[in-house]
Amino acid sequence: MEAARQYNVHEAKTHLSRILEQVATGEEVVISKAGEPVAKVVPLRAGVRRTGRGSLRGRIHVPDDFDELPDDVADAFGMR
């Protein structure tokens, strides 16, 4: 794995647009103050694409007894 590029605070302020372009292409950037790393700028993960409400209809089955607690589980939790 390639090491993240490192910028000091002054460089980061001066070249923020360039740094954001690098991050947008998947690179990670470390920002340092007085030679000590203090922050890492990383790309955001892509959002989950949803096709709309009900998109899983027919794919998921919830059994009729879903809300009933089995006796052995109830006993283990001292609920009987």
mmCIF file of the N, C-alpha and C atoms, coordinates in Angstrom:
data_MODEL
# 
_entry.id   MODEL 
# 
loop_
_atom_site.group_PDB 
_atom_site.id 
_atom_site.type_symbol 
_atom_site.label_atom_id 
_atom_site.label_alt_id 
_atom_site.label_comp_id 
_atom_site.label_asym_id 
_atom_site.label_entity_id 
_atom_site.label_seq_id 
_atom_site.pdbx_PDB_ins_code 
_atom_site.Cartn_x 
_atom_site.Cartn_y 
_atom_site.Cartn_z 
_atom_site.occupancy 
_atom_site.B_iso_or_equiv 
_atom_site.pdbx_formal_charge 
_atom_site.auth_seq_id 
_atom_site.auth_comp_id 
_atom_site.auth_asym_id 
_atom_site.auth_atom_id 
_atom_site.pdbx_PDB_model_num 
ATOM 1   N N  . MET A 1 1  ? 0.844   -1.186  0.000  1.00 0.00 ? 1  MET A N  1 
ATOM 2   C CA . MET A 1 1  ? 0.000   0.000   0.000  1.00 0.00 ? 1  MET A CA 1 
ATOM 3   C C  . MET A 1 1  ? 0.883   1.241   0.000  1.00 0.00 ? 1  MET A C  1 
ATOM 4   N N  . GLU A 1 2  ? 0.533   2.178   -0.816 1.00 0.00 ? 2  GLU A N  1 
ATOM 5   C CA . GLU A 1 2  ? 1.310   3.402   -0.959 1.00 0.00 ? 2  GLU A CA 1 
ATOM 6   C C  . GLU A 1 2  ? 1.055   4.337   0.218  1.00 0.00 ? 2  GLU A C  1 
ATOM 7   N N  . ALA A 1 3  ? 2.114   5.003   0.685  1.00 0.00 ? 3  ALA A N  1 
ATOM 8   C CA . ALA A 1 3  ? 1.988   5.933   1.806  1.00 0.00 ? 3  ALA A CA 1 
ATOM 9   C C  . ALA A 1 3  ? 1.169   7.151   1.378  1.00 0.00 ? 3  ALA A C  1 
ATOM 10  N N  . ALA A 1 4  ? 0.406   7.692   2.326  1.00 0.00 ? 4  ALA A N  1 
ATOM 11  C CA . ALA A 1 4  ? -0.410  8.873   2.043  1.00 0.00 ? 4  ALA A CA 1 
ATOM 12  C C  . ALA A 1 4  ? 0.491   10.087  1.861  1.00 0.00 ? 4  ALA A C  1 
ATOM 13  N N  . ARG A 1 5  ? 0.094   10.983  0.991  1.00 0.00 ? 5  ARG A N  1 
ATOM 14  C CA . ARG A 1 5  ? 0.835   12.230  0.829  1.00 0.00 ? 5  ARG A CA 1 
ATOM 15  C C  . ARG A 1 5  ? 0.649   13.061  2.079  1.00 0.00 ? 5  ARG A C  1 
ATOM 16  N N  . GLN A 1 6  ? 1.665   13.836  2.421  1.00 0.00 ? 6  GLN A N  1 
ATOM 17  C CA . GLN A 1 6  ? 1.621   14.616  3.647  1.00 0.00 ? 6  GLN A CA 1 
ATOM 18  C C  . GLN A 1 6  ? 1.875   16.089  3.335  1.00 0.00 ? 6  GLN A C  1 
ATOM 19  N N  . TYR A 1 7  ? 1.072   16.953  3.918  1.00 0.00 ? 7  TYR A N  1 
ATOM 20  C CA . TYR A 1 7  ? 1.196   18.401  3.747  1.00 0.00 ? 7  TYR A CA 1 
ATOM 21  C C  . TYR A 1 7  ? 1.187   19.051  5.128  1.00 0.00 ? 7  TYR A C  1 
ATOM 22  N N  . ASN A 1 8  ? 1.939   20.142  5.275  1.00 0.00 ? 8  ASN A N  1 
ATOM 23  C CA . ASN A 1 8  ? 1.827   20.887  6.522  1.00 0.00 ? 8  ASN A CA 1 
ATOM 24  C C  . ASN A 1 8  ? 0.611   21.807  6.399  1.00 0.00 ? 8  ASN A C  1 
ATOM 25  N N  . VAL A 1 9  ? 0.210   22.419  7.497  1.00 0.00 ? 9  VAL A N  1 
ATOM 26  C CA . VAL A 1 9  ? -1.011  23.215  7.522  1.00 0.00 ? 9  VAL A CA 1 
ATOM 27  C C  . VAL A 1 9  ? -0.956  24.339  6.487  1.00 0.00 ? 9  VAL A C  1 
ATOM 28  N N  . HIS A 1 10 ? 0.161   25.029  6.391  1.00 0.00 ? 10 HIS A N  1 
ATOM 29  C CA . HIS A 1 10 ? 0.263   26.139  5.437  1.00 0.00 ? 10 HIS A CA 1 
ATOM 30  C C  . HIS A 1 10 ? 0.082   25.645  4.001  1.00 0.00 ? 10 HIS A C  1 
ATOM 31  N N  . GLU A 1 11 ? 0.744   24.537  3.647  1.00 0.00 ? 11 GLU A N  1 
ATOM 32  C CA . GLU A 1 11 ? 0.594   23.976  2.301  1.00 0.00 ? 11 GLU A CA 1 
ATOM 33  C C  . GLU A 1 11 ? -0.856  23.558  2.051  1.00 0.00 ? 11 GLU A C  1 
ATOM 34  N N  . ALA A 1 12 ? -1.466  22.943  3.067  1.00 0.00 ? 12 ALA A N  1 
ATOM 35  C CA . ALA A 1 12 ? -2.841  22.471  2.917  1.00 0.00 ? 12 ALA A CA 1 
ATOM 36  C C  . ALA A 1 12 ? -3.790  23.634  2.658  1.00 0.00 ? 12 ALA A C  1 
ATOM 37  N N  . LYS A 1 13 ? -3.600  24.742  3.379  1.00 0.00 ? 13 LYS A N  1 
ATOM 38  C CA . LYS A 1 13 ? -4.454  25.911  3.156  1.00 0.00 ? 13 LYS A CA 1 
ATOM 39  C C  . LYS A 1 13 ? -4.222  26.491  1.763  1.00 0.00 ? 13 LYS A C  1 
ATOM 40  N N  . THR A 1 14 ? -2.981  26.539  1.350  1.00 0.00 ? 14 THR A N  1 
ATOM 41  C CA . THR A 1 14 ? -2.636  27.130  0.058  1.00 0.00 ? 14 THR A CA 1 
ATOM 42  C C  . THR A 1 14 ? -3.133  26.281  -1.104 1.00 0.00 ? 14 THR A C  1 
ATOM 43  N N  . HIS A 1 15 ? -3.095  24.956  -0.957 1.00 0.00 ? 15 HIS A N  1 
ATOM 44  C CA . HIS A 1 15 ? -3.391  24.044  -2.067 1.00 0.00 ? 15 HIS A CA 1 
ATOM 45  C C  . HIS A 1 15 ? -4.612  23.163  -1.796 1.00 0.00 ? 15 HIS A C  1 
ATOM 46  N N  . LEU A 1 16 ? -5.589  23.685  -1.067 1.00 0.00 ? 16 LEU A N  1 
ATOM 47  C CA . LEU A 1 16 ? -6.751  22.874  -0.697 1.00 0.00 ? 16 LEU A CA 1 
ATOM 48  C C  . LEU A 1 16 ? -7.469  22.294  -1.914 1.00 0.00 ? 16 LEU A C  1 
ATOM 49  N N  . SER A 1 17 ? -7.658  23.075  -2.946 1.00 0.00 ? 17 SER A N  1 
ATOM 50  C CA . SER A 1 17 ? -8.352  22.560  -4.140 1.00 0.00 ? 17 SER A CA 1 
ATOM 51  C C  . SER A 1 17 ? -7.611  21.384  -4.756 1.00 0.00 ? 17 SER A C  1 
ATOM 52  N N  . ARG A 1 18 ? -6.296  21.485  -4.848 1.00 0.00 ? 18 ARG A N  1 
ATOM 53  C CA . ARG A 1 18 ? -5.487  20.401  -5.416 1.00 0.00 ? 18 ARG A CA 1 
ATOM 54  C C  . ARG A 1 18 ? -5.586  19.153  -4.524 1.00 0.00 ? 18 ARG A C  1 
ATOM 55  N N  . ILE A 1 19 ? -5.533  19.362  -3.218 1.00 0.00 ? 19 ILE A N  1 
ATOM 56  C CA . ILE A 1 19 ? -5.633  18.237  -2.281 1.00 0.00 ? 19 ILE A CA 1 
ATOM 57  C C  . ILE A 1 19 ? -6.984  17.545  -2.438 1.00 0.00 ? 19 ILE A C  1 
ATOM 58  N N  . LEU A 1 20 ? -8.052  18.315  -2.554 1.00 0.00 ? 20 LEU A N  1 
ATOM 59  C CA . LEU A 1 20 ? -9.382  17.718  -2.719 1.00 0.00 ? 20 LEU A CA 1 
ATOM 60  C C  . LEU A 1 20 ? -9.490  16.942  -4.028 1.00 0.00 ? 20 LEU A C  1 
ATOM 61  N N  . GLU A 1 21 ? -8.832  17.413  -5.058 1.00 0.00 ? 21 GLU A N  1 
ATOM 62  C CA . GLU A 1 21 ? -8.812  16.666  -6.322 1.00 0.00 ? 21 GLU A CA 1 
ATOM 63  C C  . GLU A 1 21 ? -8.112  15.329  -6.146 1.00 0.00 ? 21 GLU A C  1 
ATOM 64  N N  . GLN A 1 22 ? -7.006  15.315  -5.411 1.00 0.00 ? 22 GLN A N  1 
ATOM 65  C CA . GLN A 1 22 ? -6.280  14.066  -5.156 1.00 0.00 ? 22 GLN A CA 1 
ATOM 66  C C  . GLN A 1 22 ? -7.159  13.096  -4.372 1.00 0.00 ? 22 GLN A C  1 
ATOM 67  N N  . VAL A 1 23 ? -7.829  13.611  -3.356 1.00 0.00 ? 23 VAL A N  1 
ATOM 68  C CA . VAL A 1 23 ? -8.695  12.763  -2.531 1.00 0.00 ? 23 VAL A CA 1 
ATOM 69  C C  . VAL A 1 23 ? -9.854  12.221  -3.365 1.00 0.00 ? 23 VAL A C  1 
ATOM 70  N N  . ALA A 1 24 ? -10.394 13.039  -4.243 1.00 0.00 ? 24 ALA A N  1 
ATOM 71  C CA . ALA A 1 24 ? -11.511 12.603  -5.089 1.00 0.00 ? 24 ALA A CA 1 
ATOM 72  C C  . ALA A 1 24 ? -11.120 11.444  -5.995 1.00 0.00 ? 24 ALA A C  1 
ATOM 73  N N  . THR A 1 25 ? -9.826  11.316  -6.307 1.00 0.00 ? 25 THR A N  1 
ATOM 74  C CA . THR A 1 25 ? -9.374  10.201  -7.146 1.00 0.00 ? 25 THR A CA 1 
ATOM 75  C C  . THR A 1 25 ? -9.009  8.973   -6.316 1.00 0.00 ? 25 THR A C  1 
ATOM 76  N N  . GLY A 1 26 ? -9.231  9.044   -5.002 1.00 0.00 ? 26 GLY A N  1 
ATOM 77  C CA . GLY A 1 26 ? -9.004  7.878   -4.153 1.00 0.00 ? 26 GLY A CA 1 
ATOM 78  C C  . GLY A 1 26 ? -7.789  7.954   -3.251 1.00 0.00 ? 26 GLY A C  1 
ATOM 79  N N  . GLU A 1 27 ? -6.992  9.014   -3.363 1.00 0.00 ? 27 GLU A N  1 
ATOM 80  C CA . GLU A 1 27 ? -5.803  9.130   -2.515 1.00 0.00 ? 27 GLU A CA 1 
ATOM 81  C C  . GLU A 1 27 ? -6.186  9.583   -1.105 1.00 0.00 ? 27 GLU A C  1 
ATOM 82  N N  . GLU A 1 28 ? -5.334  9.241   -0.154 1.00 0.00 ? 28 GLU A N  1 
ATOM 83  C CA . GLU A 1 28 ? -5.472  9.745   1.205  1.00 0.00 ? 28 GLU A CA 1 
ATOM 84  C C  . GLU A 1 28 ? -4.375  10.775  1.431  1.00 0.00 ? 28 GLU A C  1 
ATOM 85  N N  . VAL A 1 29 ? -4.710  11.833  2.157  1.00 0.00 ? 29 VAL A N  1 
ATOM 86  C CA . VAL A 1 29 ? -3.769  12.922  2.411  1.00 0.00 ? 29 VAL A CA 1 
ATOM 87  C C  . VAL A 1 29 ? -3.705  13.154  3.916  1.00 0.00 ? 29 VAL A C  1 
ATOM 88  N N  . VAL A 1 30 ? -2.487  13.303  4.430  1.00 0.00 ? 30 VAL A N  1 
ATOM 89  C CA . VAL A 1 30 ? -2.271  13.583  5.852  1.00 0.00 ? 30 VAL A CA 1 
ATOM 90  C C  . VAL A 1 30 ? -1.860  15.042  5.992  1.00 0.00 ? 30 VAL A C  1 
ATOM 91  N N  . ILE A 1 31 ? -2.459  15.720  6.960  1.00 0.00 ? 31 ILE A N  1 
ATOM 92  C CA . ILE A 1 31 ? -2.102  17.111  7.242  1.00 0.00 ? 31 ILE A CA 1 
ATOM 93  C C  . ILE A 1 31 ? -1.398  17.140  8.586  1.00 0.00 ? 31 ILE A C  1 
ATOM 94  N N  . SER A 1 32 ? -0.228  17.809  8.604  1.00 0.00 ? 32 SER A N  1 
ATOM 95  C CA . SER A 1 32 ? 0.611   17.835  9.800  1.00 0.00 ? 32 SER A CA 1 
ATOM 96  C C  . SER A 1 32 ? 0.767   19.256  10.323 1.00 0.00 ? 32 SER A C  1 
ATOM 97  N N  . LYS A 1 33 ? 1.002   19.334  11.612 1.00 0.00 ? 33 LYS A N  1 
ATOM 98  C CA . LYS A 1 33 ? 1.296   20.611  12.256 1.00 0.00 ? 33 LYS A CA 1 
ATOM 99  C C  . LYS A 1 33 ? 2.592   20.422  13.028 1.00 0.00 ? 33 LYS A C  1 
ATOM 100 N N  . ALA A 1 34 ? 3.572   21.241  12.713 1.00 0.00 ? 34 ALA A N  1 
ATOM 101 C CA . ALA A 1 34 ? 4.900   21.140  13.327 1.00 0.00 ? 34 ALA A CA 1 
ATOM 102 C C  . ALA A 1 34 ? 5.484   19.740  13.142 1.00 0.00 ? 34 ALA A C  1 
ATOM 103 N N  . GLY A 1 35 ? 5.229   19.139  11.975 1.00 0.00 ? 35 GLY A N  1 
ATOM 104 C CA . GLY A 1 35 ? 5.791   17.833  11.662 1.00 0.00 ? 35 GLY A CA 1 
ATOM 105 C C  . GLY A 1 35 ? 5.029   16.651  12.227 1.00 0.00 ? 35 GLY A C  1 
ATOM 106 N N  . GLU A 1 36 ? 3.999   16.895  13.040 1.00 0.00 ? 36 GLU A N  1 
ATOM 107 C CA . GLU A 1 36 ? 3.204   15.811  13.635 1.00 0.00 ? 36 GLU A CA 1 
ATOM 108 C C  . GLU A 1 36 ? 1.873   15.683  12.893 1.00 0.00 ? 36 GLU A C  1 
ATOM 109 N N  . PRO A 1 37 ? 1.558   14.489  12.392 1.00 0.00 ? 37 PRO A N  1 
ATOM 110 C CA . PRO A 1 37 ? 0.273   14.298  11.711 1.00 0.00 ? 37 PRO A CA 1 
ATOM 111 C C  . PRO A 1 37 ? -0.890  14.586  12.666 1.00 0.00 ? 37 PRO A C  1 
ATOM 112 N N  . VAL A 1 38 ? -1.863  15.370  12.190 1.00 0.00 ? 38 VAL A N  1 
ATOM 113 C CA . VAL A 1 38 ? -3.019  15.697  13.023 1.00 0.00 ? 38 VAL A CA 1 
ATOM 114 C C  . VAL A 1 38 ? -4.346  15.339  12.363 1.00 0.00 ? 38 VAL A C  1 
ATOM 115 N N  . ALA A 1 39 ? -4.340  15.139  11.051 1.00 0.00 ? 39 ALA A N  1 
ATOM 116 C CA . ALA A 1 39 ? -5.593  14.824  10.368 1.00 0.00 ? 39 ALA A CA 1 
ATOM 117 C C  . ALA A 1 39 ? -5.315  14.027  9.100  1.00 0.00 ? 39 ALA A C  1 
ATOM 118 N N  . LYS A 1 40 ? -6.310  13.245  8.711  1.00 0.00 ? 40 LYS A N  1 
ATOM 119 C CA . LYS A 1 40 ? -6.229  12.501  7.455  1.00 0.00 ? 40 LYS A CA 1 
ATOM 120 C C  . LYS A 1 40 ? -7.473  12.836  6.646  1.00 0.00 ? 40 LYS A C  1 
ATOM 121 N N  . VAL A 1 41 ? -7.270  13.215  5.400  1.00 0.00 ? 41 VAL A N  1 
ATOM 122 C CA . VAL A 1 41 ? -8.371  13.498  4.496  1.00 0.00 ? 41 VAL A CA 1 
ATOM 123 C C  . VAL A 1 41 ? -8.526  12.279  3.599  1.00 0.00 ? 41 VAL A C  1 
ATOM 124 N N  . VAL A 1 42 ? -9.693  11.662  3.653  1.00 0.00 ? 42 VAL A N  1 
ATOM 125 C CA . VAL A 1 42 ? -9.941  10.436  2.899  1.00 0.00 ? 42 VAL A CA 1 
ATOM 126 C C  . VAL A 1 42 ? -11.188 10.608  2.045  1.00 0.00 ? 42 VAL A C  1 
ATOM 127 N N  . PRO A 1 43 ? -11.286 9.856   0.951  1.00 0.00 ? 43 PRO A N  1 
ATOM 128 C CA . PRO A 1 43 ? -12.480 9.953   0.107  1.00 0.00 ? 43 PRO A CA 1 
ATOM 129 C C  . PRO A 1 43 ? -13.706 9.397   0.835  1.00 0.00 ? 43 PRO A C  1 
ATOM 130 N N  . LEU A 1 44 ? -14.848 10.003  0.593  1.00 0.00 ? 44 LEU A N  1 
ATOM 131 C CA . LEU A 1 44 ? -16.102 9.482   1.132  1.00 0.00 ? 44 LEU A CA 1 
ATOM 132 C C  . LEU A 1 44 ? -16.503 8.248   0.356  1.00 0.00 ? 44 LEU A C  1 
ATOM 133 N N  . ARG A 1 45 ? -17.135 7.327   1.046  1.00 0.00 ? 45 ARG A N  1 
ATOM 134 C CA . ARG A 1 45 ? -17.650 6.144   0.359  1.00 0.00 ? 45 ARG A CA 1 
ATOM 135 C C  . ARG A 1 45 ? -18.867 6.541   -0.461 1.00 0.00 ? 45 ARG A C  1 
ATOM 136 N N  . ALA A 1 46 ? -19.035 5.859   -1.537 1.00 0.00 ? 46 ALA A N  1 
ATOM 137 C CA . ALA A 1 46 ? -20.209 6.119   -2.373 1.00 0.00 ? 46 ALA A CA 1 
ATOM 138 C C  . ALA A 1 46 ? -21.467 5.744   -1.605 1.00 0.00 ? 46 ALA A C  1 
ATOM 139 N N  . GLY A 1 47 ? -22.497 6.510   -1.779 1.00 0.00 ? 47 GLY A N  1 
ATOM 140 C CA . GLY A 1 47 ? -23.756 6.236   -1.093 1.00 0.00 ? 47 GLY A CA 1 
ATOM 141 C C  . GLY A 1 47 ? -24.432 4.993   -1.636 1.00 0.00 ? 47 GLY A C  1 
ATOM 142 N N  . VAL A 1 48 ? -25.299 4.447   -0.854 1.00 0.00 ? 48 VAL A N  1 
ATOM 143 C CA . VAL A 1 48 ? -26.060 3.278   -1.278 1.00 0.00 ? 48 VAL A CA 1 
ATOM 144 C C  . VAL A 1 48 ? -27.181 3.753   -2.187 1.00 0.00 ? 48 VAL A C  1 
ATOM 145 N N  . ARG A 1 49 ? -27.276 3.140   -3.328 1.00 0.00 ? 49 ARG A N  1 
ATOM 146 C CA . ARG A 1 49 ? -28.343 3.512   -4.252 1.00 0.00 ? 49 ARG A CA 1 
ATOM 147 C C  . ARG A 1 49 ? -29.597 2.727   -3.915 1.00 0.00 ? 49 ARG A C  1 
ATOM 148 N N  . ARG A 1 50 ? -30.641 3.449   -3.706 1.00 0.00 ? 50 ARG A N  1 
ATOM 149 C CA . ARG A 1 50 ? -31.931 2.824   -3.402 1.00 0.00 ? 50 ARG A CA 1 
ATOM 150 C C  . ARG A 1 50 ? -32.842 3.030   -4.609 1.00 0.00 ? 50 ARG A C  1 
ATOM 151 N N  . THR A 1 51 ? -33.618 2.011   -4.896 1.00 0.00 ? 51 THR A N  1 
ATOM 152 C CA . THR A 1 51 ? -34.518 2.122   -6.035 1.00 0.00 ? 51 THR A CA 1 
ATOM 153 C C  . THR A 1 51 ? -35.878 2.649   -5.626 1.00 0.00 ? 51 THR A C  1 
ATOM 154 N N  . GLY A 1 52 ? -36.065 2.902   -4.359 1.00 0.00 ? 52 GLY A N  1 
ATOM 155 C CA . GLY A 1 52 ? -37.346 3.424   -3.895 1.00 0.00 ? 52 GLY A CA 1 
ATOM 156 C C  . GLY A 1 52 ? -37.949 2.512   -2.851 1.00 0.00 ? 52 GLY A C  1 
ATOM 157 N N  . ARG A 1 53 ? -38.982 3.010   -2.248 1.00 0.00 ? 53 ARG A N  1 
ATOM 158 C CA . ARG A 1 53 ? -39.659 2.223   -1.206 1.00 0.00 ? 53 ARG A CA 1 
ATOM 159 C C  . ARG A 1 53 ? -40.264 0.969   -1.804 1.00 0.00 ? 53 ARG A C  1 
ATOM 160 N N  . GLY A 1 54 ? -40.147 -0.089  -1.040 1.00 0.00 ? 54 GLY A N  1 
ATOM 161 C CA . GLY A 1 54 ? -40.714 -1.345  -1.491 1.00 0.00 ? 54 GLY A CA 1 
ATOM 162 C C  . GLY A 1 54 ? -39.830 -2.108  -2.465 1.00 0.00 ? 54 GLY A C  1 
ATOM 163 N N  . SER A 1 55 ? -38.594 -1.674  -2.613 1.00 0.00 ? 55 SER A N  1 
ATOM 164 C CA . SER A 1 55 ? -37.726 -2.325  -3.598 1.00 0.00 ? 55 SER A CA 1 
ATOM 165 C C  . SER A 1 55 ? -37.365 -3.760  -3.203 1.00 0.00 ? 55 SER A C  1 
ATOM 166 N N  . LEU A 1 56 ? -37.525 -4.115  -1.928 1.00 0.00 ? 56 LEU A N  1 
ATOM 167 C CA . LEU A 1 56 ? -37.243 -5.483  -1.488 1.00 0.00 ? 56 LEU A CA 1 
ATOM 168 C C  . LEU A 1 56 ? -38.520 -6.321  -1.331 1.00 0.00 ? 56 LEU A C  1 
ATOM 169 N N  . ARG A 1 57 ? -39.649 -5.745  -1.703 1.00 0.00 ? 57 ARG A N  1 
ATOM 170 C CA . ARG A 1 57 ? -40.912 -6.465  -1.575 1.00 0.00 ? 57 ARG A CA 1 
ATOM 171 C C  . ARG A 1 57 ? -40.835 -7.786  -2.346 1.00 0.00 ? 57 ARG A C  1 
ATOM 172 N N  . GLY A 1 58 ? -41.213 -8.851  -1.659 1.00 0.00 ? 58 GLY A N  1 
ATOM 173 C CA . GLY A 1 58 ? -41.181 -10.166 -2.284 1.00 0.00 ? 58 GLY A CA 1 
ATOM 174 C C  . GLY A 1 58 ? -39.856 -10.891 -2.121 1.00 0.00 ? 58 GLY A C  1 
ATOM 175 N N  . ARG A 1 59 ? -38.829 -10.205 -1.656 1.00 0.00 ? 59 ARG A N  1 
ATOM 176 C CA . ARG A 1 59 ? -37.516 -10.826 -1.476 1.00 0.00 ? 59 ARG A CA 1 
ATOM 177 C C  . ARG A 1 59 ? -37.268 -11.220 -0.024 1.00 0.00 ? 59 ARG A C  1 
ATOM 178 N N  . ILE A 1 60 ? -37.996 -10.617 0.892  1.00 0.00 ? 60 ILE A N  1 
ATOM 179 C CA . ILE A 1 60 ? -37.795 -10.880 2.317  1.00 0.00 ? 60 ILE A CA 1 
ATOM 180 C C  . ILE A 1 60 ? -39.059 -11.504 2.879  1.00 0.00 ? 60 ILE A C  1 
ATOM 181 N N  . HIS A 1 61 ? -38.874 -12.551 3.668  1.00 0.00 ? 61 HIS A N  1 
ATOM 182 C CA . HIS A 1 61 ? -40.012 -13.222 4.295  1.00 0.00 ? 61 HIS A CA 1 
ATOM 183 C C  . HIS A 1 61 ? -39.850 -13.156 5.810  1.00 0.00 ? 61 HIS A C  1 
ATOM 184 N N  . VAL A 1 62 ? -40.846 -12.614 6.494  1.00 0.00 ? 62 VAL A N  1 
ATOM 185 C CA . VAL A 1 62 ? -40.859 -12.566 7.950  1.00 0.00 ? 62 VAL A CA 1 
ATOM 186 C C  . VAL A 1 62 ? -41.873 -13.602 8.407  1.00 0.00 ? 62 VAL A C  1 
ATOM 187 N N  . PRO A 1 63 ? -41.416 -14.631 9.145  1.00 0.00 ? 63 PRO A N  1 
ATOM 188 C CA . PRO A 1 63 ? -42.341 -15.677 9.574  1.00 0.00 ? 63 PRO A CA 1 
ATOM 189 C C  . PRO A 1 63 ? -43.401 -15.133 10.532 1.00 0.00 ? 63 PRO A C  1 
ATOM 190 N N  . ASP A 1 64 ? -44.561 -15.806 10.565 1.00 0.00 ? 64 ASP A N  1 
ATOM 191 C CA . ASP A 1 64 ? -45.660 -15.368 11.417 1.00 0.00 ? 64 ASP A CA 1 
ATOM 192 C C  . ASP A 1 64 ? -45.291 -15.364 12.895 1.00 0.00 ? 64 ASP A C  1 
ATOM 193 N N  . ASP A 1 65 ? -44.396 -16.262 13.314 1.00 0.00 ? 65 ASP A N  1 
ATOM 194 C CA . ASP A 1 65 ? -44.020 -16.346 14.726 1.00 0.00 ? 65 ASP A CA 1 
ATOM 195 C C  . ASP A 1 65 ? -42.773 -15.515 15.057 1.00 0.00 ? 65 ASP A C  1 
ATOM 196 N N  . PHE A 1 66 ? -42.460 -14.536 14.258 1.00 0.00 ? 66 PHE A N  1 
ATOM 197 C CA . PHE A 1 66 ? -41.257 -13.731 14.422 1.00 0.00 ? 66 PHE A CA 1 
ATOM 198 C C  . PHE A 1 66 ? -41.183 -13.089 15.811 1.00 0.00 ? 66 PHE A C  1 
ATOM 199 N N  . ASP A 1 67 ? -42.285 -12.585 16.314 1.00 0.00 ? 67 ASP A N  1 
ATOM 200 C CA . ASP A 1 67 ? -42.295 -11.876 17.596 1.00 0.00 ? 67 ASP A CA 1 
ATOM 201 C C  . ASP A 1 67 ? -42.379 -12.798 18.811 1.00 0.00 ? 67 ASP A C  1 
ATOM 202 N N  . GLU A 1 68 ? -42.547 -14.100 18.591 1.00 0.00 ? 68 GLU A N  1 
ATOM 203 C CA . GLU A 1 68 ? -42.647 -15.037 19.716 1.00 0.00 ? 68 GLU A CA 1 
ATOM 204 C C  . GLU A 1 68 ? -41.252 -15.486 20.133 1.00 0.00 ? 68 GLU A C  1 
ATOM 205 N N  . LEU A 1 69 ? -40.966 -15.386 21.423 1.00 0.00 ? 69 LEU A N  1 
ATOM 206 C CA . LEU A 1 69 ? -39.670 -15.773 21.962 1.00 0.00 ? 69 LEU A CA 1 
ATOM 207 C C  . LEU A 1 69 ? -39.663 -17.275 22.259 1.00 0.00 ? 69 LEU A C  1 
ATOM 208 N N  . PRO A 1 70 ? -38.722 -18.029 21.703 1.00 0.00 ? 70 PRO A N  1 
ATOM 209 C CA . PRO A 1 70 ? -38.653 -19.466 21.992 1.00 0.00 ? 70 PRO A CA 1 
ATOM 210 C C  . PRO A 1 70 ? -38.431 -19.700 23.485 1.00 0.00 ? 70 PRO A C  1 
ATOM 211 N N  . ASP A 1 71 ? -38.977 -20.814 24.001 1.00 0.00 ? 71 ASP A N  1 
ATOM 212 C CA . ASP A 1 71 ? -38.902 -21.117 25.433 1.00 0.00 ? 71 ASP A CA 1 
ATOM 213 C C  . ASP A 1 71 ? -37.466 -21.161 25.945 1.00 0.00 ? 71 ASP A C  1 
ATOM 214 N N  . ASP A 1 72 ? -36.559 -21.792 25.196 1.00 0.00 ? 72 ASP A N  1 
ATOM 215 C CA . ASP A 1 72 ? -35.178 -21.903 25.673 1.00 0.00 ? 72 ASP A CA 1 
ATOM 216 C C  . ASP A 1 72 ? -34.499 -20.535 25.773 1.00 0.00 ? 72 ASP A C  1 
ATOM 217 N N  . VAL A 1 73 ? -34.817 -19.622 24.880 1.00 0.00 ? 73 VAL A N  1 
ATOM 218 C CA . VAL A 1 73 ? -34.240 -18.295 24.938 1.00 0.00 ? 73 VAL A CA 1 
ATOM 219 C C  . VAL A 1 73 ? -34.837 -17.515 26.117 1.00 0.00 ? 73 VAL A C  1 
ATOM 220 N N  . ALA A 1 74 ? -36.126 -17.629 26.309 1.00 0.00 ? 74 ALA A N  1 
ATOM 221 C CA . ALA A 1 74 ? -36.786 -16.968 27.427 1.00 0.00 ? 74 ALA A CA 1 
ATOM 222 C C  . ALA A 1 74 ? -36.217 -17.474 28.750 1.00 0.00 ? 74 ALA A C  1 
ATOM 223 N N  . ASP A 1 75 ? -36.000 -18.783 28.854 1.00 0.00 ? 75 ASP A N  1 
ATOM 224 C CA . ASP A 1 75 ? -35.430 -19.369 30.074 1.00 0.00 ? 75 ASP A CA 1 
ATOM 225 C C  . ASP A 1 75 ? -34.010 -18.844 30.300 1.00 0.00 ? 75 ASP A C  1 
ATOM 226 N N  . ALA A 1 76 ? -33.229 -18.729 29.238 1.00 0.00 ? 76 ALA A N  1 
ATOM 227 C CA . ALA A 1 76 ? -31.851 -18.248 29.371 1.00 0.00 ? 76 ALA A CA 1 
ATOM 228 C C  . ALA A 1 76 ? -31.802 -16.821 29.891 1.00 0.00 ? 76 ALA A C  1 
ATOM 229 N N  . PHE A 1 77 ? -32.813 -16.029 29.601 1.00 0.00 ? 77 PHE A N  1 
ATOM 230 C CA . PHE A 1 77 ? -32.859 -14.659 30.069 1.00 0.00 ? 77 PHE A CA 1 
ATOM 231 C C  . PHE A 1 77 ? -33.697 -14.509 31.335 1.00 0.00 ? 77 PHE A C  1 
ATOM 232 N N  . GLY A 1 78 ? -34.145 -15.637 31.897 1.00 0.00 ? 78 GLY A N  1 
ATOM 233 C CA . GLY A 1 78 ? -34.918 -15.591 33.139 1.00 0.00 ? 78 GLY A CA 1 
ATOM 234 C C  . GLY A 1 78 ? -36.274 -14.945 32.980 1.00 0.00 ? 78 GLY A C  1 
ATOM 235 N N  . MET A 1 79 ? -36.890 -15.146 31.830 1.00 0.00 ? 79 MET A N  1 
ATOM 236 C CA . MET A 1 79 ? -38.162 -14.494 31.551 1.00 0.00 ? 79 MET A CA 1 
ATOM 237 C C  . MET A 1 79 ? -39.341 -15.438 31.751 1.00 0.00 ? 79 MET A C  1 
ATOM 238 N N  . ARG A 1 80 ? -39.130 -16.613 32.269 1.00 0.00 ? 80 ARG A N  1 
ATOM 239 C CA . ARG A 1 80 ? -40.239 -17.562 32.488 1.00 0.00 ? 80 ARG A CA 1 
ATOM 240 C C  . ARG A 1 80 ? -40.243 -18.020 33.919 1.00 0.00 ? 80 ARG A C  1 
# 
